[in-house]
Amino acid sequence: MTTLTTPIYHTPPRSDWDQLCQRVTIAQASLDDQVRPILQAVRQEGDAALVRFSQQFDQAPQDFNFVVSAETLAQAQHHIAPALRQAIDQALANIRTFHQSQLSETKPVEIAQGLSCWRKAVAIDKVGFYIPGGTAPLFSTVLMLGVPAQIAGCQEIVLCTPPDKQGNIHPAILYAAHQVGIRQVFKVGGAQAIAAMGYGTQTVPKVYKIFGPGNQYVTAAKMLLAQEGIAIDMPAGPSELLVIADQTANPAFIAADLLSQAEHGIDSQVVLLTTSSSLAEQVLQALQSQLSTLPRQAIAEKALANSRLVVLASLTECMEFSNLYAPEHLIIATADPLPLAEKVRNAGSVFLGHYAPESAGDYASGTNHVLPTNAYAKAFSGVSLDSFYKKITFQQLSREGLQHIAQAVETMASAENLEAHRRAVSIRLQSVS
């Protein structure tokens, strides 16, 4: 049995915290150089490039057709176990309940007599979903994106996910897509899928906003397209988890939580912050024990090599470190997590207490699991119902309403040397109605 090399850092000075918060990344310039030719090829060649890249990167067969038929979608339910269908349906219901609670009513605000303003949420017409499907087909992500898009009322949804070597995709992805009303599904993965949805091809429709997590190449593709004016949800790359635990935490629980993220991919990262040196040692032992029985042991082991356990002097320091790290997922496994939760400033999604595993949010608690990674939680939120809307403002003014603000508008316009702006007000008020 391989001995874990995950280090334990004991009360590191604050001068070391920035270094301890570093993720495992490929140099951005190198990533962009690798991704740009793929984007350009898809833009120029369309479907032909998608087939070629699927064969090159996913080992798809020679006679590969990347379009999923309506019949295949409808028949997917017969190719998964009834227990899995039931689990997907239960998760879907919980996700729908949580996201429907985010609906808000439009209420006009009367600024003055004859002057009303309001804001209306209008669904984005065309959205695209990227669903990872390599070593782990994330059909749960179909629910996380499809449910709020369905509630918002998006008119067209396009889904791309990589094929296996036989040119197929997991039937659970198809079933989840069918359950949330997605009918345009394409067996295309990687940066080429992002390009297809961003530019459009002969077969894949162009969308207005692209959603979904992925590896660093997928994230780089999304970021490059964002520079061209194509909207994306957020930078959502390799998965990560930070756990804050005190002496009341169960080492086996913590180890299981850390492994649940480490098994995502070799570039995933997990961090334990604790006030107890003893707990850190026990967690390391539990990691070793549990890792040996995991089917994805090799993947998790490589992720753990780039992860760390950190012992700090107090829970306050733990939270300060966590806010600096800005984790995608944060578990607070302490005797009294709520006061500490009030101090969370930077995190994608937070799990409170000893019985709140991160996997609950990944699947069925109802919250969304498409979250910002790589410290982007300092400025980005996870996917929500609002992610699928544009917010459009309206204002309605009568002559009386315009008179209430005319002097302010004219004065400000003159001060900015924008005479036509000033006249647009004065000419109305000088007219005889």
N, C-alpha and C positions, 0 to 999 in steps of 0.2 A: 504494500500500500504506500502510495506517494505521500510524503510529509508536506503539509501545506506550508507555503512560504509567506502567507499573509502576515504582515508585520503588526506588532502592537506598539503604539507610541505612548509613552507615559509622560503626562503633563508637558507637552511640547510648548515652547514659548510662542507668544503671539506672532513673533517675526517669522515663524515657520508655517503659520496657518495657511497662507496663500499657496505655498507649495503643496501642502497636504490636501488642498481643495482642487488640485489639478486633475482633469480627466485624461483618459487615454485617448489621444486624438492623432489623426494623420495630418500632417502639415496642410493647411488650407490651400496653399498654392498648388501643391501636388494633387490634391483632390480635384480642384477646379480644372487643372490641366488634363486629368483623366476623364472628367465628366463632359467638358465642353464638346469634344469631338462626337460624343454620343448624341448630345442635344442637336448639334448641327446636322448630323446624318439623318436623324428622325425628321427634322424640319425640312430637309431637302428631298429625302427619299420616301418618307411616309411609311406605309405598311411594309414595304420591302425591308426597310431597316429594322422594323420590329421583329420580323421573322428571323432575320439574320442574327440579331443580338440575342434572341431567345435560344437559338441553336448554339450560339457561341458561349453564352454565360449560364444558361440553364440546361444545356444539353437536350433541348427539345428535339423531337424526331424530324426527319427530312420533310415529311408531308404535313408539317405542323400548320394547323388553322387556329388562330388565337381568338376567334369569336366563339363565345358560349351561346348555344342556341336556347330559345325559349323552352323547348322540350327538356333539355338538360337541366335547366333551372327548376322547372316544375317537378322533375323526377328525382331531384336531389334528396327529398324527404325519405325516399325508399332506400337510400344508400347509407343512412346513419341509424344508429341504434335508437329505439324509442326513448330510452332514458336520456340520451343526449338531446333529442328533439324537445323533450319536456324541460330540460335544464335551460336550453336556449330560449324557449318560450317564457319561462319564469324570469330569466334575466332581462329579456326584452320588456316584459311588463313593468319590472322595477325601474329600468332605465327610462321608460316612457313616463312613469309616475313622477320621477324626479325632474325630468326635463320639462314636462307640462307645467310644473309648478313655477317655472321661470317665465311663463307667459305674463305679459303686462298689458294693461289697458291704456289706450291712447286718450289723454285728457288735455283738451285745449286749455291754455293758460291766458287769462285776460290780463294783459300788461297794463292797458288803459282802456277807457271807453272807446270802442271802435278799433282796437288793436289786440288781436289774438294770435298766439303762436302755439304750435304743437309739433310733436315729432312722431313719425309713424315708422314702424318696423316693416320693411318689405323684404320678402325672401329673395335671396340670390337665385337667379333663374337657373344657372347651370353650374353644378359642382362636381368635382372629381374626387374619388377616394382611392388612396393607395393602401392596400392591405398586404402586410408582409406575409410571405408564405413559404419561405425557404426551409429552415430546419424546424420551424414551428408555425403552422398555418393559423394566423390569428383571426379566426372567425368572430371572436368577441369584438374585435375592432369594427367589424361590419355593423354590429348593433350600436356601438358607441357613436358612429358617424351617421348611420342610416336613420336611427330613431329621431334625433333632433332635426335632421334634414326633412324628414317626413312631417314632423309637427310644424316646422316653419313653413312648409309648402313649396319647397324647391321644385321647379317644373321638370328639370332633367338631371338625373344622377348617373354618372359614369363610374364604374368600378374597375380597377386594374389590380391584378395579383399575379405573381409569377407561377409558371407551370412547373410540374415535376418532369422527370426525364422521359415520362411517357406522354407528356403533353397535356396532362390533366391537372385539375386543381381539387383541393379537398372538398368533398360534398358538403361538409358543414359550412364552409364559406358560401356555397351556392344556396344552401337552405336558409342561412341567415339573411342573405341578400334578397331571396324571394319573400321572406317574411316581412321585410321592411319596404317592399315595393320597388326594389332595384331590378331593372330589366336589361340594362346595358352592362354586361360583364365581359371583360377581356383578359385573356391569359397572357399578360405582359407584366414583367417585373423590372426592378431596378431603375436607373436613371432614364432608360428608354421609355418606361411607363409614364414618368413625370413629363417627359418631353411630349409624348403622344397627347396627353391631356392638356398640356399648356399650349401647344401649337395646333393640335388637330392633325389627323391624317385622313386618308381616303375612307377609313372605316371608323376610327375613334373620333368622336366629336370633341371639339375644343370647348373647354369649360372656362368659367370666370374665376373660380377659386379652387385650389387644390388642398385637400386634407389628408392627414394620415402620417403615422410614424414610419421609420425605416432606418436602414443603416446609414453610415456616414456618406455614402455615395448618393443615396436617395435624398438625404438632407442637403447635400451640396447642390444637387440638381434643382431642388426647390428654391434654394437661396439664389442661385443664378437666374432662374426664371423670375424671381421676385424683382431682381434688378432690371428686368425688362418690362415690368409693370403688370405681371401676372400675380394675382393675390394668392397667398398661402396662409394656412392656419397659424403656423408657428414653426420655429426650428425644433423638430422632434426627432432626435437621433437615438443612439444607444441607451438602453434603459438603465436607471440608477435608483438606488434606495439608500436613505440614511435613517438609522435607528438611534433614538435617544433612550437610554435605559438606566434605571437605578438598580439598587440592590434587591428590589422586590421582583425584578423581571426573571422570567424562566429562561435559562440559557438555551434549552432545546427549542423554545418558541423563537427566540432571536435568531438562532442558527438557521431554522427553517425559513424565516423571513428573508434573511440574507441570501440563502441559496435560491429562493424563488425568483430573485432578480438576476443572480449570477448565471442561472441556467439559460437566460435569454440569448446571450451571445458572448463571445470571447472579449468583446469591447464594452460589455456592461461593467458597471462599477457599484460596489456596495460599501457602506461605511457604518461602523458602530461607534457611537459616542457614549461613554459611560463614566460615572463617578467611582466605579468599583473595579479595581485591578483584578480582584478575584473573579468577578463576572466576566471580564474580558478573557481571562484564561479559560474559564469554563465554556464560553461561547466558541473559542478556538477549538477546544476538544470536541464539542458537539458538531461543529462544522466538519471536522475530520471524520467523525463517525457517520454522520448523515450523508456526506458526499460519497462515501464508498458504496452506497446503495442506490444512487441516482442513475437513471438511464442516460442522462446528459452530463455525466460526470466529467468528461474531458473538457466540455465547454465551460462548465461551472468552475472547474479547477483553474483554467486560464484566466477567467474573470477575477477570481479570488486573488490571483497573483498580483493584480493591479488594484486591489482593494486594501482597506486598512481598518484597524481597530484603534481607537484613540481614547485614552483615559485622561479626563480633565478634572479640575479641582471642584467644580460645582455644576449643578444643572443650569445655572445662569450662563456659565461659560459654554456649556453644551449648546444652548440655544443660540448664543452669539456665533459660535462656529457654524451651526446649521444655517443661520441666515446668511452667512458669508458663502457657504457652499451652494445654497439655493437648490435643494434637491428636487428631482421630479416627484419622488414619493418620500414622505416623512412619516415614520412611526414614532409616537411618543409612548413608550412602554414604561410608565412610572406609576407610583402609588396613587398620585393625584395629577392626572395629565391636563386637566382643564386650565389651571392657572398658567401652566407653561404654554399651552396652546394659544393663549391670549397674546403671547410674545412672538408668535410666528409672523414674520414679515415676508419671507421669500420661500415659497414652496409651491409645487404643483397641486398636490393633494395630500391631506393629512389624515392619519389614522390614530385614534386615541384609545389607549388602554391595552391591557394584556390580551384581549380577545378580539383585536381588530387587525387581522393580517392584511397586508397589502393586496393579496390575491382576492379579497372580498371586493375591493374596488375595481380590480381587473375584470371581474366577471358580473357580479350580480347584486351589489349593494344598491346600485342606481346611479352613482356618480360616474363621471366620464373618465376614461383612462388614457385619452389622448392628451398628453401633458408636455410642457416645455422641459427640455433637458439641458445639460451642459451650462448650467447657471442662468439660462434664459428665464427662469422663474422670477428673476429680479425685475423683469419688465413685462413678461407675457403671462396670460392666463391659460388654463386648459380649455379644451373645446367645451362649449356650452350652446344653448339655444341661440344666444346672441351671435355666435360665430357664423350662423347661416342667414343672418339678416344684414341688410343695409339700413341705416337709420336716416330717414329723410326728414328734414325740417320744413315746416310750412308756416306762413304768416298771412293773415288777412287783415287789410287796413281799409277803413272807410275814410272819407275826407277828414272827419273829426279825429280819427285815429292817427292819420298822418300829421295833423296839426300838433298833436301831443309831442312828437319827436322831431318836427321839422327844423327847429332852430338848432338842435344838437347835431342833426345830420348835416345841415348846411355849413355850420361852423367847422365841423371836423373835416368835411370835404374840401373846404377852402384852405384849411391849414395843411392839407396834403397835396394842394395844388391840383385837385381833380375837379375842374370846373363843371364838366358834364355831369358828374355825380350831384353837385349842388343844384344844377338846373333841373335835373330829373325830379327834384322835390319842388322847387320854386315854381316851375311851369305848371304843375298840377294845382298848386294853391292859388296861382294867379288867374287860372281859367275860370270861366263862368259856367257852372254846371247846369 
